[in-house]
Amino acid sequence: MDEKYFYNRKLPHLQPPEGTFFITYRLADSLPLAVIKDLKEKYSFQKNLPDNQSQERREELREEYFEAFENALEKNPNEPHWLKNDSIASDVIDSLLFNDAREYRLWSA
């Protein structure tokens, strides 16, 4: 794999030329802090895995964390529902459109 298209931050990122990407925004307070703390504690052990753990196992754990986080988001009926506010929804759309046709081609939002 060409290294210039792959990097790690909080999650691994693969950005091949002409790739198609799905981006999720998570707005403030979309999950209670207690839920975020519990998820981080539950999956923090993945950072301290022994060196003999395979990269594949590390990827599996990242996927489990991501799935648990997404499930928590979907099950959270609590407010605030930021995107019901037209001004905030407009700001989010504007941020998506800001580099459209310059840095990327936005297909839908």
C-alpha positions as CSV (number, residue, x, y, z in Angstrom):
1,M,0.0,0.0,0.0
2,D,1.3,3.4,-0.9
3,E,2.1,5.1,2.5
4,K,1.2,8.6,1.3
5,Y,-2.4,7.6,1.1
6,F,-2.6,6.1,4.6
7,Y,-2.2,7.7,8.0
8,N,-3.3,7.2,11.6
9,R,-4.9,9.6,14.0
10,K,-7.7,8.5,16.3
11,L,-8.7,6.1,13.5
12,P,-6.8,4.7,10.5
13,H,-7.3,6.8,7.4
14,L,-7.0,5.5,3.8
15,Q,-7.3,8.1,1.1
16,P,-6.7,6.6,-2.3
17,P,-6.8,9.0,-5.3
18,E,-10.3,9.3,-6.7
19,G,-11.7,7.4,-3.6
20,T,-15.3,7.7,-2.4
21,F,-15.7,8.5,1.3
22,F,-18.6,8.5,3.8
23,I,-18.2,11.2,6.5
24,T,-20.1,11.3,9.7
25,Y,-20.5,14.5,11.8
26,R,-21.0,14.0,15.5
27,L,-22.2,17.2,17.1
28,A,-21.6,18.3,20.7
29,D,-23.6,16.5,23.3
30,S,-24.9,13.9,20.8
31,L,-23.8,11.3,23.4
32,P,-23.7,11.7,27.2
33,L,-20.2,12.1,28.6
34,A,-20.7,9.0,30.7
35,V,-21.3,6.9,27.6
36,I,-18.2,8.3,25.9
37,K,-16.1,7.6,29.0
38,D,-17.4,4.0,29.3
39,L,-16.6,3.3,25.7
40,K,-13.1,4.8,25.9
41,E,-12.4,2.8,29.1
42,K,-13.7,-0.4,27.6
43,Y,-11.6,-0.1,24.5
44,S,-8.5,1.7,25.9
45,F,-6.9,-1.7,26.4
46,Q,-6.3,-1.9,22.7
47,K,-3.6,0.7,22.9
48,N,-1.7,-1.5,25.4
49,L,-1.8,-4.8,23.5
50,P,1.3,-6.9,23.6
51,D,3.6,-6.5,20.5
52,N,2.7,-10.1,19.5
53,Q,-0.9,-9.1,18.9
54,S,-1.5,-9.0,15.2
55,Q,-2.3,-5.9,13.3
56,E,-5.4,-7.8,12.2
57,R,-6.5,-8.1,15.9
58,R,-5.9,-4.4,16.4
59,E,-8.1,-3.6,13.4
60,E,-10.8,-5.9,14.8
61,L,-10.8,-4.0,18.1
62,R,-11.0,-0.6,16.3
63,E,-14.0,-1.9,14.3
64,E,-15.7,-3.1,17.5
65,Y,-15.1,0.3,19.1
66,F,-16.5,2.1,16.1
67,E,-19.5,-0.2,16.0
68,A,-20.2,0.3,19.7
69,F,-19.9,4.1,19.3
70,E,-22.2,4.1,16.4
71,N,-24.8,1.9,18.2
72,A,-24.7,4.2,21.2
73,L,-25.3,7.2,18.9
74,E,-28.3,5.5,17.2
75,K,-29.8,4.5,20.5
76,N,-29.5,7.9,22.1
77,P,-32.9,9.6,21.9
78,N,-31.8,12.5,24.1
79,E,-31.6,16.0,23.1
80,P,-30.2,18.3,21.9
81,H,-31.2,17.7,18.3
82,W,-28.9,20.3,16.8
83,L,-29.9,19.8,13.2
84,K,-33.5,20.7,13.9
85,N,-32.2,24.3,14.3
86,D,-32.1,25.8,10.8
87,S,-29.2,28.0,11.5
88,I,-27.0,25.1,12.7
89,A,-28.1,22.8,9.9
90,S,-27.2,25.6,7.5
91,D,-23.7,25.9,9.0
92,V,-23.2,22.2,8.7
93,I,-24.2,22.2,5.0
94,D,-22.1,25.3,4.3
95,S,-19.1,23.5,5.8
96,L,-19.6,20.6,3.5
97,L,-20.0,22.8,0.5
98,F,-17.0,25.0,1.3
99,N,-14.4,22.9,-0.6
100,D,-16.9,21.2,-3.0
101,A,-15.4,21.2,-6.5
102,R,-12.0,22.4,-5.2
103,E,-10.9,19.6,-2.8
104,Y,-13.6,17.0,-3.5
105,R,-16.9,16.5,-5.2
106,L,-19.9,16.3,-2.8
107,W,-22.4,13.7,-4.0
108,S,-25.0,14.1,-1.2
109,A,-25.6,15.5,2.2
